[in-house]
């Protein structure tokens, strides 16, 4: 069989991916095998051997994609190190927060209420729906609606942090969800008369582990976690005059029938309870956010008081009088008389960016980080937080954003530490192998001393000594230097052994005879010839450095929080509760980290085989 047929046969067996990469980046002219062996350089032979191994090539492509991902994606996925929210803790992965049931839109919206991570709605037929991240624990799921609620005709709903209220057409209030702190336990007077309809409920409100209801006869009832929130009610002063309420995260205020807003509690612990003068009369409606209250007056004007943290009091210029206002966690959205919608305040999840096609709105429902607008045709438009691709962690931070930016930090530390290791190892190994004798003995004894140092205990002690004296950036650089300084002996020995073989070669003898400086012989002639062998060690050292940094961060002695790395993100894996219930906090980062390290090892194995002189004969 002639050479062309042999080449054609081997090309068919060649892995299609490696053949595509080789032809795209390393094209060469077809030639017989003897001419090819004479003309190709050693580097070209190594490249050809490497790209003939499908596993190594696949690993290289995957690793390149991961590297591109972690270095390019941070330009598009922003990370705010101070960004955390207690209402978004351990949200499971997915974009279901705004995916309302189509039956709700088909039957006509009666009411929608937005909780922390879920929403609840009622249609015109009295049916009730729950969507979003409604599962609080393994045993508590807010989407498991009680049968008596399903059988009632629901007209109003209210969504709290971990419980739901529903009001039927007969004025009966229902509650379900987490009851550990009395969130669903109605007051005795209300509970005794509720099912007999002796006490007709007009308005219902649910917040962070507490609830408020207003009756038809102008009274208010409160219940829930009174250790967390201030929810007492001055019945003697206010009974018979209550019209509506506005709830915040930790308290509430009431609107009376004379148009004034009052603090219903006996003391004022929060700023929203310190009612401003303009709220003493002429108020038509009130609504609350996390720490503020907004009041609409009879003349259509609006004002905000409390403790605004995200610009809730920066009211934009309005083109028409206000019809109604809704309050989210850190934003306010207003429906104007002309059917247009205006939103302002916190915009972390684009909850304050009203879509251009939202208009001719008839009803508006606002809460948490979501908005629902119903137009005159009954169509629902939504905007705000849809969810999180990889979920959130125990502080309400986006796992995907931290994984992307943490990967950049981990890979940067690994790469720079390998550069330091390479510089030290090649220089000292080259000098020791070339000169030998006393120089060799001295360098090798230093290498043995460095090798004998236990790295992780040494780094832990150094971290404890540094404490808070250095910044996060300085600590990162110190970790890079430590990794590089303590990792060079292996590479140094490898270069030294290669130098022993290379220094007796003819080209070295010829260089000496020509009077070439010894430093030039070492670094310009010998080192380039041994670099191909060093590449395997350097490649594997990259993966080892990443694992070491991850180990330090996992133990709490690496890059400190809140700056993410793959290592300190895996710190959650130490908690059995997180491992069992919140798998997304460690599975995604563990998977990408594991794949990256496996790919590095496979690339190193491929390079080792490609550098083997016997590889061409296999």
Steps between C-alpha positions, in 0.01 A plus 500: 500500500647842404555789742196699387270210582665459840449868574137482385436200722653664808309823432168312506587356840597839631251656738284749307547775761878479498503488119286816487724684751818389324379609158369831630802608703789283380458440124778321320561382148450133420836321472638152535598384847877519441492858374270594789742356759789693345322835476284518812642662811479325839231747608291415197537130570387552861198701384411234248527225760296696753217577258480135400371419851125561517475499880776759543360723226150482646640590843691793348189636327289465816765671711533785249122546506502508882786752500322722245183471705656610830708780348244642255171445683590732795485789253129427457409347838557771758582413859432734789695372799263679736189363331298269725135470590342302780182449296688319221676241716542155341278564199509190279623526138260598225307789347148426623427800723304687234344198328138547602239234407328569170162420661539811715520721192230305317245526784585861586717625785327584827813549711873420505738516797876456487701331777874473535554232235151408392168657397137416569200605291123470483290512186151636443350152556647482851774250418839546667845436354857493637813516284873567532727358770227401743677211674632630833624173649473131426158490667365853445392597151273802457364356176326230708180701541260380773181336375273755674679776308458314170129462570449869586463788256814702564491871421820628665840355585805612700850349485739514794856380537394143581120498520193591293168663584186469289164674531179358355188677382329453839775683690669187635878502530717191454870453579755227422876452482765507771341524845808458720469859625124531481484640147180309415347497849211749496420696820243333725227757440547490126526122490183449706290717270675442171313198374163631624565827315420710805820695428520597133852562374550780247877515441783250562877563520791258548863588562812356661353242742203714600156589363249784524130500410248785492132429562194656345417675828835683512704278730842341452644166614867399500681174570834328437857537622483797736863445604617588151243769422311766696139411432296597808173684435350784707138384476361755744631789292441367149206256494228609260720735297741275309473506120815324380859415596852508357744230616878520495750231597477563874187701574191665349303826492128563457289739292196633688165618369595866555783471244782486755775240534580381853739273684271235653764381748553640848859606423694590186806279447531549124528808282184420302304534826604863530222640285589824313276803515375468142360156587276642771214572258378458144655157444313271260716183501821367654740222402821367656840377383767344721579814700279775354136598459357687201178699531278628219298812579161603373655742252702217337837593652728246660758516779722241671641476852699249704851374430549489122810301403458459123353832392138429593450869573638617163157544344523567125301765316152365435308575181158439654336466843561176687226238495668244728846410632659164578804436717769234452799428719700806396294654220168670436284473189214741424206467263398838362156615394595482131581127528877541496732352763799660674747319725797614710729389782722193514569351158739212572275255314348754256185520707492877447538480120149511357490330156420731210195296398329537839206738457126539537531327840192445709640311801844501657647247746845557652709315757852386581698534172209436261227700327177383334293734282159406357375702204140564399494185285599286798855432377770473768842664454781423743845639575758463774679200650432179308729284711861384513669265254697318774293614798624700800710425807440546873534879471274540198789544254485381139695172479555537124654848534725380781600187310604701194696760694637242743634293211687801369662546842589130540647465150695825534655384826584162346651648183715764670626259764606263221686786328690569824571129543618472139737798526661379822507131404646549152768749609619301803466163323690627197785642705524191724498256208746693286766583758460203735738465793461737794240711320287195433533374856408839649191546280382143562532537876290818482245313288483222761442752778217665307351160413497398866278793597137389553321742272148516639601536870758760398240697302249473786751638750595782264134582443436515874801727549388733221144515632329817383824690449492451125226567246330232294711588195821482703399165646436370147848605387656347810327169429634509142854562622480231768366246252779583254784509755407172667426308177819546294720210628328237281549699182853589605595131530344425161695779327819398682471141378443617143797734524729212597412327173504810281826658617707220343328530161697607193321833454600601855861405438493697175357805677774484762763471229361813334534691827128544568427620852389229739185693595402511133578131457272414793204725425521542120613154388438231763182624674298527173585135432371383839194724514284243322560257787432774757165580342350184646610591851386861459159391373443266794630765741228737380231256608678434829523873577128543436422208733733635768342846488158336520611295800623811682183694422287200599679493837453875537866597455498604135330793331245618759132562442317682354747476207404172332731221394402146412659389824313723743177437306545131582513595867123433506579133443606478866137545604292182485175700484620685192625180338164330544258786435682765296707291257543784250732678743777245441409280201554761226829636632622150587413376152673778306803490732525122468466508121766773474751303710428172317550676166834640616617152601387352168681777312813423701471128420454583133811718498700230675402243238561748217854564626574128513732414205325165467165673439562523126547128474174408672 
